[in-house]
Amino acid sequence: RGTSCRSIARPGWRVTVDGIHRTAYRCAQPLIAQIQEYTMERSIALIAIFAALIAALGLMPNLMLATGVPITAQSLGVMLCGTVLGAKRGGLAVLLFVGLVALGLPLLAGGRGGLGVFASPTVGFIVGFPIAAFTAGFAMEQMRALAVGLSAGISAAIGGILVLYLFGVTGFMFVLGKSLGESLIVLGWYIPGDIIKVVLAGFITAGLAKARPASLLSRT
């Protein structure tokens, strides 16, 4: 009683407390390393799983229009990579998928693959896939205050429509020699289907967040 805090906090005591902190940190190092290793392994596994998801969506029946650009479900997989995995992991998952396609694996809708697809009217969409996923993931990470389904829908629209079509239209113009107006008219027919995919991405992401919250890495 009547003793000041300064008189209690003696130098010898401070050294003892610091020593305890250092000892605790050294003891926790193996656990920290194990957690980091688990996190890395989990990230790699999810990146591979979502790359496989995009490939699996390419097996669904698709409609090839006269434009040379097919209507497929694979862009839904790109959206989900961003809304579920986040910017970094989502972008890497789609980049892995595009890399496998470039190596010759027939993973695109219709069994297409190899370097030849980068000379087709779809080249802009293929190149834009990883950037679209990254953008969707980044947008998802910035909208934590919104409900998961709503933020996922908005993020999917930003990445999977706005950004993806920026690349897709550019590639279409370059390969076929079309003007901007002609390209927008032709590719505009695909947008209603992509809006449906945006809605699906929102519902699927919200359902996953409810069933397995820890799997929604875009919110962790």
Beta strands, then each sheet from edge to edge (+ up, - down):
strand 1: 63-64
strand 2: 70-71
sheet 1: 1+ 2-
end
